[in-house]
Amino acid sequence: MKLRLVHVLALGASAVLAASALSWPAALEGVELCPFHAWSGLPCPGCGLTHAFRALAHGDLAAAWAANPFGLPLFLLTLALASAPFWPRAAERLARSRAVSVGAVGLALGLVAFGTLRIVHQLAGS
């Protein structure tokens, strides 16, 4: 059987979801997960996504929103990627859809704008 990109993405997405569902080891409390934040002291657009995914996997929407509001749409996208091999025709049509392309660009731009505003807010408060 030929391993296709959809299968590789599904495996990666499944690994992310499985890791999100695991208990948070006490040894990781307070550990800096973001290299950009560790280097600069400023949050990157993705800061909080690990915590948001973990909170969503455990059903805590409020904590996920507080960590990073883009966690929910990215978590849902990860779920879709993990399940894509089970509905190959629909996944292929969606991947070629202009609406999905526009949505992905919008999501990426929104995440960058959110990160930029968060940095500006933090710098203004300093």
CNS distance restraints for C-alpha pairs under 8 A (distance, minus, plus):
assign (resid   3 and name CA) (resid   7 and name CA) 6.32 0.50 0.50
assign (resid   3 and name CA) (resid   8 and name CA) 7.26 0.50 0.50
assign (resid   4 and name CA) (resid   8 and name CA) 6.56 0.50 0.50
assign (resid   5 and name CA) (resid   9 and name CA) 6.12 0.50 0.50
assign (resid   6 and name CA) (resid  10 and name CA) 6.02 0.50 0.50
assign (resid   6 and name CA) (resid  81 and name CA) 7.78 0.50 0.50
assign (resid   6 and name CA) (resid  84 and name CA) 6.98 0.50 0.50
assign (resid   6 and name CA) (resid  85 and name CA) 6.58 0.50 0.50
assign (resid   7 and name CA) (resid  11 and name CA) 6.10 0.50 0.50
assign (resid   7 and name CA) (resid  85 and name CA) 6.41 0.50 0.50
assign (resid   8 and name CA) (resid  12 and name CA) 6.24 0.50 0.50
assign (resid   9 and name CA) (resid  13 and name CA) 6.01 0.50 0.50
assign (resid   9 and name CA) (resid  81 and name CA) 6.44 0.50 0.50
assign (resid   9 and name CA) (resid  82 and name CA) 7.15 0.50 0.50
assign (resid  10 and name CA) (resid  14 and name CA) 5.95 0.50 0.50
assign (resid  10 and name CA) (resid  81 and name CA) 5.25 0.50 0.50
assign (resid  10 and name CA) (resid  82 and name CA) 4.05 0.50 0.50
assign (resid  10 and name CA) (resid  83 and name CA) 6.67 0.50 0.50
assign (resid  10 and name CA) (resid  84 and name CA) 6.70 0.50 0.50
assign (resid  10 and name CA) (resid  85 and name CA) 7.09 0.50 0.50
assign (resid  11 and name CA) (resid  15 and name CA) 6.17 0.50 0.50
assign (resid  11 and name CA) (resid  82 and name CA) 6.65 0.50 0.50
assign (resid  12 and name CA) (resid  16 and name CA) 6.33 0.50 0.50
assign (resid  12 and name CA) (resid  82 and name CA) 7.69 0.50 0.50
assign (resid  13 and name CA) (resid  17 and name CA) 6.23 0.50 0.50
assign (resid  13 and name CA) (resid  78 and name CA) 5.41 0.50 0.50
assign (resid  13 and name CA) (resid  79 and name CA) 7.06 0.50 0.50
assign (resid  13 and name CA) (resid  81 and name CA) 6.13 0.50 0.50
assign (resid  13 and name CA) (resid  82 and name CA) 5.08 0.50 0.50
assign (resid  14 and name CA) (resid  18 and name CA) 6.03 0.50 0.50
assign (resid  14 and name CA) (resid  78 and name CA) 7.80 0.50 0.50
assign (resid  14 and name CA) (resid  79 and name CA) 7.71 0.50 0.50
assign (resid  14 and name CA) (resid  82 and name CA) 5.24 0.50 0.50
assign (resid  15 and name CA) (resid  19 and name CA) 6.06 0.50 0.50
assign (resid  16 and name CA) (resid  20 and name CA) 6.12 0.50 0.50
assign (resid  16 and name CA) (resid  78 and name CA) 7.98 0.50 0.50
assign (resid  17 and name CA) (resid  21 and name CA) 6.34 0.50 0.50
assign (resid  17 and name CA) (resid  53 and name CA) 7.79 0.50 0.50
assign (resid  17 and name CA) (resid  57 and name CA) 7.42 0.50 0.50
assign (resid  17 and name CA) (resid  78 and name CA) 7.50 0.50 0.50
assign (resid  17 and name CA) (resid  79 and name CA) 7.59 0.50 0.50
assign (resid  18 and name CA) (resid  22 and name CA) 6.60 0.50 0.50
assign (resid  20 and name CA) (resid  50 and name CA) 7.64 0.50 0.50
assign (resid  20 and name CA) (resid  53 and name CA) 5.79 0.50 0.50
assign (resid  20 and name CA) (resid  54 and name CA) 4.41 0.50 0.50
assign (resid  20 and name CA) (resid  55 and name CA) 7.94 0.50 0.50
assign (resid  20 and name CA) (resid  57 and name CA) 5.89 0.50 0.50
assign (resid  21 and name CA) (resid  54 and name CA) 6.17 0.50 0.50
assign (resid  21 and name CA) (resid  57 and name CA) 5.13 0.50 0.50
assign (resid  21 and name CA) (resid  58 and name CA) 6.52 0.50 0.50
assign (resid  22 and name CA) (resid  54 and name CA) 7.93 0.50 0.50
assign (resid  24 and name CA) (resid  28 and name CA) 7.08 0.50 0.50
assign (resid  24 and name CA) (resid  29 and name CA) 7.87 0.50 0.50
assign (resid  25 and name CA) (resid  29 and name CA) 7.21 0.50 0.50
assign (resid  27 and name CA) (resid  31 and name CA) 7.95 0.50 0.50
assign (resid  32 and name CA) (resid  37 and name CA) 7.77 0.50 0.50
assign (resid  32 and name CA) (resid  38 and name CA) 6.44 0.50 0.50
assign (resid  33 and name CA) (resid  38 and name CA) 7.99 0.50 0.50
assign (resid  34 and name CA) (resid  38 and name CA) 6.19 0.50 0.50
assign (resid  34 and name CA) (resid  44 and name CA) 7.92 0.50 0.50
assign (resid  34 and name CA) (resid  47 and name CA) 6.61 0.50 0.50
assign (resid  35 and name CA) (resid  39 and name CA) 6.05 0.50 0.50
assign (resid  36 and name CA) (resid  40 and name CA) 5.93 0.50 0.50
assign (resid  36 and name CA) (resid  41 and name CA) 7.54 0.50 0.50
assign (resid  36 and name CA) (resid  42 and name CA) 7.27 0.50 0.50
assign (resid  36 and name CA) (resid  43 and name CA) 7.22 0.50 0.50
assign (resid  36 and name CA) (resid  44 and name CA) 6.47 0.50 0.50
assign (resid  37 and name CA) (resid  41 and name CA) 4.70 0.50 0.50
assign (resid  37 and name CA) (resid  42 and name CA) 5.02 0.50 0.50
assign (resid  37 and name CA) (resid  43 and name CA) 5.25 0.50 0.50
assign (resid  37 and name CA) (resid  44 and name CA) 6.61 0.50 0.50
assign (resid  37 and name CA) (resid  47 and name CA) 7.86 0.50 0.50
assign (resid  42 and name CA) (resid 119 and name CA) 6.17 0.50 0.50
assign (resid  42 and name CA) (resid 122 and name CA) 7.48 0.50 0.50
assign (resid  43 and name CA) (resid  47 and name CA) 5.67 0.50 0.50
assign (resid  43 and name CA) (resid 115 and name CA) 7.09 0.50 0.50
assign (resid  43 and name CA) (resid 118 and name CA) 7.12 0.50 0.50
assign (resid  43 and name CA) (resid 119 and name CA) 6.24 0.50 0.50
assign (resid  44 and name CA) (resid 115 and name CA) 5.67 0.50 0.50
assign (resid  44 and name CA) (resid 116 and name CA) 7.90 0.50 0.50
assign (resid  44 and name CA) (resid 119 and name CA) 7.61 0.50 0.50
assign (resid  45 and name CA) (resid 111 and name CA) 5.85 0.50 0.50
assign (resid  45 and name CA) (resid 112 and name CA) 5.63 0.50 0.50
assign (resid  45 and name CA) (resid 113 and name CA) 7.90 0.50 0.50
assign (resid  45 and name CA) (resid 114 and name CA) 6.40 0.50 0.50
assign (resid  45 and name CA) (resid 115 and name CA) 3.70 0.50 0.50
assign (resid  45 and name CA) (resid 116 and name CA) 7.05 0.50 0.50
assign (resid  45 and name CA) (resid 118 and name CA) 7.96 0.50 0.50
assign (resid  46 and name CA) (resid  68 and name CA) 7.63 0.50 0.50
assign (resid  46 and name CA) (resid 111 and name CA) 7.54 0.50 0.50
assign (resid  46 and name CA) (resid 115 and name CA) 7.32 0.50 0.50
assign (resid  47 and name CA) (resid  67 and name CA) 7.83 0.50 0.50
assign (resid  47 and name CA) (resid  68 and name CA) 7.14 0.50 0.50
assign (resid  48 and name CA) (resid  52 and name CA) 5.99 0.50 0.50
assign (resid  48 and name CA) (resid  67 and name CA) 4.65 0.50 0.50
assign (resid  48 and name CA) (resid  68 and name CA) 5.16 0.50 0.50
assign (resid  49 and name CA) (resid  53 and name CA) 5.97 0.50 0.50
assign (resid  49 and name CA) (resid  67 and name CA) 6.73 0.50 0.50
assign (resid  49 and name CA) (resid  68 and name CA) 5.80 0.50 0.50
assign (resid  49 and name CA) (resid  70 and name CA) 7.55 0.50 0.50
assign (resid  49 and name CA) (resid  71 and name CA) 5.52 0.50 0.50
assign (resid  50 and name CA) (resid  54 and name CA) 6.25 0.50 0.50
assign (resid  51 and name CA) (resid  55 and name CA) 6.06 0.50 0.50
assign (resid  51 and name CA) (resid  64 and name CA) 6.77 0.50 0.50
assign (resid  51 and name CA) (resid  67 and name CA) 6.14 0.50 0.50
assign (resid  52 and name CA) (resid  56 and name CA) 6.08 0.50 0.50
assign (resid  52 and name CA) (resid  63 and name CA) 6.83 0.50 0.50
assign (resid  52 and name CA) (resid  64 and name CA) 3.90 0.50 0.50
assign (resid  52 and name CA) (resid  65 and name CA) 6.84 0.50 0.50
assign (resid  52 and name CA) (resid  66 and name CA) 7.85 0.50 0.50
assign (resid  52 and name CA) (resid  67 and name CA) 5.38 0.50 0.50
assign (resid  52 and name CA) (resid  68 and name CA) 6.08 0.50 0.50
assign (resid  52 and name CA) (resid  71 and name CA) 5.25 0.50 0.50
assign (resid  52 and name CA) (resid  72 and name CA) 7.56 0.50 0.50
assign (resid  53 and name CA) (resid  57 and name CA) 6.08 0.50 0.50
assign (resid  53 and name CA) (resid  64 and name CA) 6.86 0.50 0.50
assign (resid  53 and name CA) (resid  71 and name CA) 6.14 0.50 0.50
assign (resid  53 and name CA) (resid  72 and name CA) 7.65 0.50 0.50
assign (resid  53 and name CA) (resid  75 and name CA) 6.31 0.50 0.50
assign (resid  54 and name CA) (resid  58 and name CA) 6.34 0.50 0.50
assign (resid  54 and name CA) (resid  64 and name CA) 7.77 0.50 0.50
assign (resid  55 and name CA) (resid  59 and name CA) 6.14 0.50 0.50
assign (resid  55 and name CA) (resid  60 and name CA) 4.94 0.50 0.50
assign (resid  55 and name CA) (resid  61 and name CA) 6.71 0.50 0.50
assign (resid  55 and name CA) (resid  63 and name CA) 6.02 0.50 0.50
assign (resid  55 and name CA) (resid  64 and name CA) 5.18 0.50 0.50
assign (resid  56 and name CA) (resid  60 and name CA) 5.45 0.50 0.50
assign (resid  56 and name CA) (resid  61 and name CA) 5.88 0.50 0.50
assign (resid  56 and name CA) (resid  64 and name CA) 5.98 0.50 0.50
assign (resid  56 and name CA) (resid  72 and name CA) 7.33 0.50 0.50
assign (resid  56 and name CA) (resid  75 and name CA) 7.70 0.50 0.50
assign (resid  60 and name CA) (resid  64 and name CA) 6.33 0.50 0.50
assign (resid  61 and name CA) (resid  65 and name CA) 6.11 0.50 0.50
assign (resid  62 and name CA) (resid  66 and name CA) 6.20 0.50 0.50
assign (resid  63 and name CA) (resid  67 and name CA) 6.12 0.50 0.50
assign (resid  64 and name CA) (resid  68 and name CA) 6.28 0.50 0.50
assign (resid  64 and name CA) (resid  69 and name CA) 6.94 0.50 0.50
assign (resid  64 and name CA) (resid  71 and name CA) 6.47 0.50 0.50
assign (resid  64 and name CA) (resid  72 and name CA) 7.36 0.50 0.50
assign (resid  65 and name CA) (resid  69 and name CA) 4.47 0.50 0.50
assign (resid  65 and name CA) (resid  70 and name CA) 7.65 0.50 0.50
assign (resid  65 and name CA) (resid  71 and name CA) 7.03 0.50 0.50
assign (resid  65 and name CA) (resid  72 and name CA) 7.62 0.50 0.50
assign (resid  67 and name CA) (resid  71 and name CA) 7.88 0.50 0.50
assign (resid  70 and name CA) (resid  74 and name CA) 6.25 0.50 0.50
assign (resid  70 and name CA) (resid 111 and name CA) 6.75 0.50 0.50
assign (resid  71 and name CA) (resid  75 and name CA) 5.79 0.50 0.50
assign (resid  72 and name CA) (resid  76 and name CA) 6.16 0.50 0.50
assign (resid  73 and name CA) (resid  77 and name CA) 6.15 0.50 0.50
assign (resid  74 and name CA) (resid  78 and name CA) 6.10 0.50 0.50
assign (resid  75 and name CA) (resid  79 and name CA) 6.26 0.50 0.50
assign (resid  76 and name CA) (resid  80 and name CA) 6.23 0.50 0.50
assign (resid  77 and name CA) (resid  81 and name CA) 6.18 0.50 0.50
assign (resid  78 and name CA) (resid  82 and name CA) 6.12 0.50 0.50
assign (resid  79 and name CA) (resid  83 and name CA) 6.30 0.50 0.50
assign (resid  80 and name CA) (resid  84 and name CA) 5.96 0.50 0.50
assign (resid  83 and name CA) (resid  87 and name CA) 7.29 0.50 0.50
assign (resid  84 and name CA) (resid  88 and name CA) 6.06 0.50 0.50
assign (resid  84 and name CA) (resid  91 and name CA) 5.70 0.50 0.50
assign (resid  85 and name CA) (resid  91 and name CA) 7.84 0.50 0.50
assign (resid  87 and name CA) (resid  91 and name CA) 6.05 0.50 0.50
assign (resid  88 and name CA) (resid  92 and name CA) 6.00 0.50 0.50
assign (resid  89 and name CA) (resid  93 and name CA) 6.27 0.50 0.50
assign (resid  90 and name CA) (resid  94 and name CA) 6.09 0.50 0.50
assign (resid  91 and name CA) (resid  95 and name CA) 6.04 0.50 0.50
assign (resid  92 and name CA) (resid  96 and name CA) 6.42 0.50 0.50
assign (resid  93 and name CA) (resid  97 and name CA) 6.18 0.50 0.50
assign (resid  94 and name CA) (resid 100 and name CA) 6.58 0.50 0.50
assign (resid  95 and name CA) (resid 100 and name CA) 6.81 0.50 0.50
assign (resid  95 and name CA) (resid 101 and name CA) 7.73 0.50 0.50
assign (resid  96 and name CA) (resid 100 and name CA) 7.65 0.50 0.50
assign (resid  96 and name CA) (resid 101 and name CA) 7.76 0.50 0.50
assign (resid  97 and name CA) (resid 101 and name CA) 6.49 0.50 0.50
assign (resid  98 and name CA) (resid 102 and name CA) 6.11 0.50 0.50
assign (resid  99 and name CA) (resid 103 and name CA) 5.94 0.50 0.50
assign (resid 100 and name CA) (resid 104 and name CA) 6.01 0.50 0.50
assign (resid 101 and name CA) (resid 105 and name CA) 6.28 0.50 0.50
assign (resid 102 and name CA) (resid 106 and name CA) 6.05 0.50 0.50
assign (resid 103 and name CA) (resid 107 and name CA) 6.00 0.50 0.50
assign (resid 104 and name CA) (resid 108 and name CA) 6.16 0.50 0.50
assign (resid 105 and name CA) (resid 109 and name CA) 6.08 0.50 0.50
assign (resid 106 and name CA) (resid 110 and name CA) 5.93 0.50 0.50
assign (resid 107 and name CA) (resid 111 and name CA) 6.10 0.50 0.50
assign (resid 108 and name CA) (resid 112 and name CA) 6.28 0.50 0.50
assign (resid 109 and name CA) (resid 113 and name CA) 6.08 0.50 0.50
assign (resid 110 and name CA) (resid 114 and name CA) 5.98 0.50 0.50
assign (resid 111 and name CA) (resid 115 and name CA) 6.13 0.50 0.50
assign (resid 112 and name CA) (resid 116 and name CA) 6.08 0.50 0.50
assign (resid 113 and name CA) (resid 117 and name CA) 6.12 0.50 0.50
assign (resid 114 and name CA) (resid 118 and name CA) 6.10 0.50 0.50
assign (resid 115 and name CA) (resid 119 and name CA) 6.23 0.50 0.50
assign (resid 116 and name CA) (resid 120 and name CA) 6.21 0.50 0.50
assign (resid 117 and name CA) (resid 121 and name CA) 5.98 0.50 0.50
assign (resid 118 and name CA) (resid 122 and name CA) 6.15 0.50 0.50
assign (resid 119 and name CA) (resid 123 and name CA) 6.08 0.50 0.50
assign (resid 120 and name CA) (resid 124 and name CA) 6.01 0.50 0.50
assign (resid 121 and name CA) (resid 125 and name CA) 6.24 0.50 0.50
assign (resid 122 and name CA) (resid 126 and name CA) 6.34 0.50 0.50
